[in-house]
Every structure is written in structure tokens, then in C-alpha cells.
Amino acid sequence: MKIKHFLSYSDSLLVEAAWAATRAKGTYLGAKYQRLVKRMNKKKALVAVAHTLLVVVYHLLSHRVRYAELGSDHVDRLHVKRQRRRLVDQLKALGVKVTIEEVAEAT
């Protein structure tokens, strides 16, 4: 099979793989699709997930590493750290000395 012939099918193969990845529960790509579909139509969200999948495959092949699933709560964990850091920086800019103490979560 020649490369040109393969490239004509690669887009549909990638979108098909992205569709399968979005159906898996508790995965990063599934969560990304759910976040994107809230603000764009389903097809555009699926193409965006296909692009993410292509980037992941590129990095896996170029760096020769195994795939590590980030989980569906990866972005939520990032946002908590980012929000905490942003709020502390804002308080410091206002001249407030800030000490952070972790609180045990209620069960």
C-alpha cells in the first residue's frame, strides 16, 4: 500500500479510533470529549479528540515510552492546583501573608 493511498484513509481511521476512545469510561480522552461537547457540536469535539489522540501517538512513538492513562479527573486535579496558586498569588499581591494548611476531607 502506498503512502498516498494510506493517507486518504488515515483521517477516518483516526476519527474511528477517537470515537472508540471516547466511549471508554474513566479515561482522559472520554473526559475530554465530554468537556468539549458542552461547547461545540459532537463532530467537532470528535475531531478535536482525534487530534489529541494523534498527538499522544506521536509522543509515544517519538519518545519511545509506554502510554500512561491520566484518568478522567486529570484536568480537575490540575485546576485545583492552579486555582490555589492563583489565589495565593493574588493575596500576596495585596500584601497578605498566606499560610496554606491542608484540611482533611469529610467522609
Sequence and secondary structure as in RCSB ss.txt:
>XXXX:A:sequence
MKIKHFLSYSDSLLVEAAWAATRAKGTYLGAKYQRLVKRMNKKKALVAVAHTLLVVVYHLLSHRVRYAELGSDHV
DRLHVKRQRRRLVDQLKALGVKVTIEEVAEAT
>XXXX:A:secstr
  HHHHHHHHHHHHHHHHHHHHHSTT HHHHHHHHHHTTS HHHHHHHHHHHHHHHHHHHHHHT       TTHH
HHHHHHHHHHHHHHHHHHTT            
